[in-house]
Structures are given as C-alpha cells and as structure tokens.
Amino acid sequence: MPGVRIANASVEGYTKSEALQELESKIKSYFDTTILFEHGDYTYETKLNDISQKPNLDEIVADVWQKEQKRSIYHKAINIDGAKSTNYSIIVKLNNEAIDELVKLLNSNIAIDYINASLQVDKEQGLIVTPSVSGQAVDINATLENLPLEIMLDNIIEEYEVPIVLQEIRPEVIADDLRNMGELATYTTWYKVAEIDRSHNLKISSDSINGTILFPEEIFSFNEVVGKRSYATGYRDAMVIVGGLFEPGLGGGICQVSSTIYNTALLAGMEIVERHNHALAVAYIPLGQDATVTYGIQDFRFKNNTKSPIYIQSFANNGKLTITIYGDISYKQKIEVSHVVDNVIAYTEVEKIEENMAEDEVKVETYGSPGYVVRSFRTFYDNNGNKIRTENLATDRYLPLNKVVKMGPKKEDGEVSDNNEIIDRLPPVGETGQKDREAQEDTKDGAVNEGGDNNKAKKEEGESNNSKPPMGLETHYVE
C-alpha cells in the first residue's frame, strides 16, 4: 500500500495482517496515555482507556484495504512518485457512561451549588429578601475539546494535561423575582401541645414544607415534599382514623398540616389538583375544608397558577400552626371559603356487656359523633366587595362514629344496684365541639361560620380533659 498511513502510522509495504499487528501494538500504547484533568490545585488522573472505547482495528484495516484496491491507477501513480500520501484517521469514541461518572466525580470535588434568593419575615421590617448566589459546575463538552481525540500513532504522548472548564449555574430564583412579594394568604389551626407525639409529627411535616418555592405552573405535592413517613425519618405513632375508627398509627398529626395548607392555597387562589376529605369530621378545621393524606395512596396537590414564584412559610409552635403563601402581590385576591351541611347522619349507640364490670355499671368506651354530607365553596370578590364568581369545591360525606357503651351485667328481679355510674363527659364532635347529645340540635347550619372561621375549633383544641379521645384525628392507613 504505497503512501498509505493509518492514524499517521505508515503501513506502506505491509500486508493486511502485518498492518493490523503493527496498529494493535501502537494502539495499546496510545490508550495507556495518562489524562490529567486539572483545575487550580485539584487534579484527577485517569487513563484514556478508562473513558473511551477501543476502535475495531479489524474493520478499520479491512476498510482501508478495500478503498485502496478501488483507487485508480492514476492515484496510485501519484503516491508511488511521492507526490501525495493518504492518511486514514481514527477518532477516539468516548464511553458515555464513563464520561457521566467522570462528570459526577469532578463536580463532587469542584462544583459549587447555587443558592436561591430567599425570603425572611421580620415583624418590624416585613419581608427581607436575601440575594441569590450563582454556582459553578463542570462544562464537560468544553473540557473534552481540550482532549486530543484524533489518534496520532507517530507521536504518542505519555501524559496529557486537560484543563477543566467550568460553567456558571444560575439560581432558579433571583432577588428580582421576590421584590414584589407580599402575603397572598395565611391560615392558622390549633393543636394540643399535651399530645406530645402528635405535636412532634405535626412539627416535622410543617418544617418539611417551610421554605418551599413553587414556580409558575409547578405543582405542589404534599407527599413529595414531606416524604414517606417512617420511624427512620423521626415520625411517631399517634391517633389516626383507620376504617372509621380511632387507633394509633404512624405519622398521626400530619393531616392537620395538609388541611392547613389546603385552606391557605384556597385563600391564595391556587388551583386545587387533588384533595380528599377524612372519613370522620375533625375538630381543628371546618367541615368540608380538611385534606387527608396517605403516602402512596392519597395526596394533597395544588398548582401555582400565577406567573410568578410563590413562597410557602409554615410554622408550628406552642399549639399554633400557621401557613402563609407569599407571591407577587398583584395576584392577591379577596376570597371566602364556606360550606353548607346538607344532611346530618345520626350515630348509633352500641351496648357491650362486660362480665368483669360491676352490676349495672356503665362506662363510655367510644364517644359518638354524627356524620355529615357537606358541600364546600370558594367565592371570589372584587376590591369593592362585589361577588365575581363562586366555585364548587367538593361534596364530602363524613361517616358517623357509633357511641360504644360498656355495661356490667344487669340485676335480675327488678333489683337496683347502688353502683350505677354513668360517665357523661363527652368529647367534641366533628368541628362543632358539641357533646353528642346536643349534636343534632346544633348542626342544623353546620355549626361553623362560613368563610373559614375556626374559632370554636381553636377553643376546643385548648381544652384539657383526659377522658376525651385525642383531637385532630386523620384518615389514613398505617404506613
């Protein structure tokens, strides 16, 4: 093959097999080349062989021989005379998976994460904007341009120094995005500090959503932000509702957080994507305004339907949970949330005879509460208080909770026991806070002021009565 070179190595006078053998020897040395990726004081050493794919020399040599055989006598004559030689280049193909791992490794040592602009709320100064800080990361494409990928077998260099090129990573949120920020809506619910495990769970989930920034058209998912509830992540057992009954369950208390942010999102005018009501009415929020969550089964989600980022602030302290949504103040609206009770479903009293109790002794095992059929609404007003439109939110059905009374065996022959004790300390029912014997009378209008007034629920959460079951029970399966 007169005048023929492959990867700048002459194969003139070689047979096909001799050319292949010569190339294999030189290629091995070439791929043993050390590559030093450098940035400042940082150096990472690897071999070209570790980040590339070996060329198929059999195919390359066969292709060269085939092309040379087809060349005209005229071109061969030129090469014989030494007027021109032909070089067939070989370009190194990189191993994409190896390059991805290389980028991860380099970034882990020299990349700097960006910091989004953030908001702080100060009682005296109001909203304080903390500026963003740009980050930096490896620009692998620009970096690899400094890597010689065309194989030159006539001049094998043992070591290459490749400068690492960095690129600026701009923050997702800059200060200008937050300059016109103001409070779009805030909502507060109350919980009993004495219920230690429930309060603990509530605070963990509240802290998880605090500081969340949601971009335009982005969807907030409670389960995604808070994460799976487990003992490993600090959650404890507290009272929940399972199958319409009260029992301990992992993560009890978190549904108060999902319900509170649901009401905040409603009042901020956000688009509700997914929401589920509890099986039973709960005391910390008005009927039709609760939102239960179960990881992997039921979620609460809403969309940021403004054209600016929104910022979620959530604080739980001293029995008070407050969630506020901040956004471009031009999107602030006058909104009222209300509900109508269409039906009150009476509960049933169930008697259980306990042989180990005193004769005719009576104790309440489970306090009853009625069920409800409730429709909820969101009404929008203009700045003059004129109604713009009313949105139907949901029709919810809450199950009644049967009252269970434990009784000792009754006296025969009309005898009357002197130990006839009836415990009549009844807990709040639903969000009305009325005793079960008064529930039918006091729930004709839902027993809750429309527009999200939960003052009665607040009062009940502050009550102390150890005979009552825990407040704020939510519907979910034990995770």
N, C-alpha and C positions, 0 to 999 in steps of 0.2 A: 504494500500500500504506500506508494511514493508520496511524500509530502503530507501524510495524514497524521494528525495529532488528536488524541482524546484527552480532554481535561488538561491540555497543554503538555501532555506527555507524548513523545513521538512513538508511533508504532510502525514506522517505516521499516520495511524488510521483515516484519513479524508475520508469522502465520496467525490465523484466528485464535488458536489455542494459546500461542505464546503471548499474544496481546492481552488475552484475558488473564493469564497468570501474572504478567507484569503489572497490570492495573490493580489486581486484587492485593498485591503486596504493598503498592503505594497508597491505595485507598485506606488500608488498615492503619497506616501511619498517620494519614490525614485525619481520620476520625478520632485518633488518640490525642488530637490537639486540645490543650487546656484553654478553657474560656474563663476569663476573669471579668465578672460583672462588678463595676465599681461605682460608688457614689460617696464622695467625701472620704471619711475614714472607714467606710464599710466596703468590704469585698466579699463576693461569693464566687467560689471556684467550682467549676464543673467541667465535664468533657463534652466535646461536640457530639460524641457518640450517645451521650445521655439525653440529648434534647432533639435528636434528629432521626431520620430513617435512612437505613443503608440503601444505596442505589442497587438496582438489579443489573449487575455488570454483564451477565449473560445476554440479557435483552439489549443492552446498550451496544455491546460489541457486535452482536448479530445485526443490529440495525445499521451500524456504521459499515459493515462489510457489504450489506445489501445495497446501500446507497452508493458505495464506491464502485461496485460492479456495474451499476447502471450509468455511471458517469460516462460521458462521451470520450472518445479517443483524443479529441481536441483538448479537453480539460486535463486529461492525464498528461498529455504532452507538455502542457504549461507547467504542471507540477514537476515533471521529470527535469525540465530545464531549470527548475528552481525559481521560476518567476512568481509562483504563488503556492502557498500551502493551505491546507484546510484543517481547522480545529473544530472538533465536536465538543461543545461544552457540557459539563454535568453540573446541574444546580441542586444544591442540598435541599431536601424537603424536610421541614421540621415536624416533630411529633407534637400534634396539637395538645394531647393530654399532658405531655411532659412540660410544654410551654405554660399551660394553665397552672400546673403545680409550681412552676418556677415563679410565675407572677404572684401567686399566693405567698410563697416563701419570701420573695423580695419585699412585697408590701408589708408583711408581718414585721419586717426589720426597719423599714424606712418610711412607710406611708404614715401620714398624719390625718386623722379623721377630722372632718369639718364639724363645726358647731353651729347649729341653727340659732338664729335670733330667738329670744325668748321673752316672756312677759313675767313680771312680778307685780303683785298687788300690794300697794302700801296704803295704809289708812289715811295718811296725811298727804302723800304725793300722788296718790292714784296709781295709774298704770305706769310701770317703769319698763322701758324696752332695753334689753341687753343686746348689743350688736352681735352679728354673726362673725364667725372666723372661718376662712377658707381652709380646705385641707389639700393634701397632695397625695398622689399615687403614681405608680409606675405606668408610663406610657410605653407599653410593650412593643407596639408597632414601630415607634420612633427608635426605641432601643435596639431592636433587631436589625434596623437599617445599618447599624454600625458593625453587624456581624457579617463577615465575608462568606456568602453562601454559594459563590461560584468556585468550584473546586479547581485549584491550580496545583497540579501534581509536580510541576517543575520547580516549585518553590514552597515547600512545606514548612510552615512556621510552627514551632512547638507551642507557642502561647500567644493568645490574643487578649488584649485589654479592651473591654467593651464598656463605655460609659453608660450608666443608667440614666435615661431621660425621664424626668418627672412631668406630670401634668397637674394643673390646678383643678381641684374638685370644689365646685361652688356649692354653698349650702342650699338646701331646699327652701329655707325661709330666711330672708334678709330683713334688716331693720325696717326698710321701706314698706314691707308687707304688713307690718304691725303698727305703723304710725297712726293710722286712723281707727285703731282698735278701741272698742268700748264694750260694755256689757250688753249682750243681746237678751239674756235671760238668766235667772237664778232660781233655784228651788231648794227648799230645806225640809228634811224629815227628821224625826226624833227617835232615839233608841234608848234602851235601858242599860246604863253603864254596869249595873249589877250583874247583868247576864254576860259574864266575862268572855266565854268562848265565842258567843255570837258577836259581841263587840269586836273581838280580835279579828274574826273573819271579815267583818264589815270594813274594818280599817285597812286590812291587806288589800282588798279589792278596790277600795277608794283610792289608796296610794297608787295602785296599778294604772288607773285611768288618769290620774292627775298629771298635767303637763302634756297630754296628747294633743297633737296638732293634726288637723284634718284639712286636706286641700280640696279645692273645688271639685265636685263630683265624686270625691272619695267617700267610701262607706265605712262608718264606724261599726265594728263588731265587738260586742262586749266579751264574747268568749275568746276572740283572738287577742284582744288587748289584755284581758285579765289572765288568760291562760287556763290550763287544766287545774282544777282544784285537787290537791293531794296533800298528804301529810308531809311529804318531802318539801313542798313549797310553803309550809307553815300553817296550813289550814287545820281546823279542829272540828270535832263533832259538836253540833248544836241542833236545836229543834228545827225540823222541817216538816213538810206535809208530803206524805207518800200514800198515794191511793186514797186521798181524802181523810187521812188520819195523821195525828201528830206522833212523831217519833224522832229520835236522834239521827242525824245524818251528816256526812262530811260537807263542810262549807256552809252550814246554816248561817244565814245573815246576809249573804251576798245579794240576794234578790231585792233587799232594800236599796242597795246601790244601783242595781239595774232599773228599779222602779223610779228612783230619784232622777237618774239621768234621762229616763224616758220623759218625765214631766218637764225637765229643763229643755230637752230637744223640742217638745211640743210648743213650749212658750217662745222658743227661739225661731220658730217657723221652719224647722228642719223637716225633710221628707222622711217619714217613717217607713222603713223597708220591711222589718219583721218585729213582731211583738206578740206575746202570749200572756193571757191572764192566769192567775193562780186558780187552783181547784176550789179553794176557800177564800172568803174575803179576809183581808189582813188589816191590822189596826193602824199601820203607820202611814197609810195613803188612802185617798178617797176611792170609793168603788169605781171600777172601770178605768183607773189610772195606774194600775200596777203592771209590772212586767217581770214575769218569771223567766229564769234561765236554767238550762241544764246542759252541761258541756257535751257537745256531740249530738244533742237532740233538739234543744230549744235555745234560740239565741235572741238577743235584742240588737237590732241594727237600724241605723239611720244614715241618710246621705246628707253631706254638706251641699245644699242646693244654692249656695251663694257663689259669687265669682271671686271670693277672697278666702284665704285660710281662716279657720276658726281654731280657737284655743280652749281646751277644757281644763277647768280647775276643779278639784274635788278635795274637800277636807272633812275629816271625821274626828271630832274631839268633844269630850265632855257630854256625850249623849246627843250631839247635834251633827247631822250630816248635811253639808251644803255643797251643791254642784252648780257651777256657773259656766256658761258658754260665752266667750268673747269673740267678737268678729268685727268686720267693718261696720261702723255704727250706722251707716246709711241703710243697712239691712234690718235695723231694729223695727219691730212691729208691735202693735197693740193686739194681744191675743188673750182669749179667755178659754179655759177648758172647763167643761161642765158635763153633767150626766143626768140621766133620767132612770129611775127604778121602775121597770115595767111590771115586775112581779116579785113578791116576797114568798119564798118557799119555806113552809113551816118544817121544823125538825121534829123528830120522833123521840119520845122518852123510852129508853130501854131499861128494864129492870134485870139485875143479875143477883141471884140468891147465893150468898156466901155462907157456907155452913160454919166457918170459923168465926163469924161475927156474932155479936150478942143478939139475942132475940129482939126482933123488930128494930134493930139499929139500922140507920140509913146514912149512907155516905155517897157523895157525888164523885164518881170516878172520872168522867169526862163532861165538861160543861157544853151544853148545846148552843148552837147558833144557827140562825136561819140561812137559807140560800137566797140568791137574788138573780134576776135577769135584768141586766143593766145595759143601756145604750150610752155611749160617750161621744162628745162632740168637741170640735175646736172652732171657735168663732174669731174671725179677723175683723178689726175695726180700723177706720182711718184716723187721722190725727184729731179730728173733731168728735170722735166717739160714734160715728155712724157705722153701722154694720156693713161690711163688704160682702162677706160670704160665711157660710157655716159648713164645716166639713164633718161628715160622719166618720168617726174613728173606728168604732167596733161595737158589736153586740156581744156581751160577755155573760156567761152563765156560771154562777158560783154555787157549789153544792152545799146543802145544809149539813151541819155536823150534829149527829144524834147525841142527845144527852144520855149518858150511861149512869145509872144509879145502882150502887151495890147495897144489898139489903140482907139482914140476918133472917133466919127462919121465923115465921110468924107464930104467935101464940095461938093455941087452939082453944076452943070452947069460949071464945069471946074475951079471953083474958087480955089485959093491957100491961105492957112492960113499962117499968119506970125508967128504963134506959133507952128512950126513944129520941135519939139525937138526929136532927136534920141540919146538915151543913148548907147554909143558904148564901154563901159568899160566892157570887157568880162573876165570871170574868167578862171583859169586853167582848162584844160580838161584832164580827166584821170590822168596819172602821167606825161604827156608830158609838161604841163604848157603852152600850146599854146592856143591862142584865137580860138574861134570856127570857125572863117572864115579861119584860117590857118591850121586847124586840118588835112584836107585831104592831104595837101602837106607834112606836117612834120611827119606823122606817117607811112610812107612807110616802114621804118625799125623798127617800134615800138617806135621810139623817145626816147629810153632808152638804155644806154650802157649795153651790156651783161656782166654777171658776178656780177650783183648786185650793179652797180654804181647808187646811188640815189642822186647825187649832184644837179640835176635840181630840184628834189622834195624838197630838202633842201632849195634851194633858194626861191621857191615859198611859203613854209611854213613861211618864214621870211618876206614876203611882207605884207604891210599893205594897205588894200583897203576895206573900209567899205561897198562898193557897191557890193562886191563879197560875195557869199554864203560861209559858213564855210568850211574849208578844212577838209580832213580826215573823210569823212562820211562813215559809215559802214552799211552793210546789216544785219539787224536782226529785229525780231518782238518786239514790245514793251512788256517788261516783267512785 
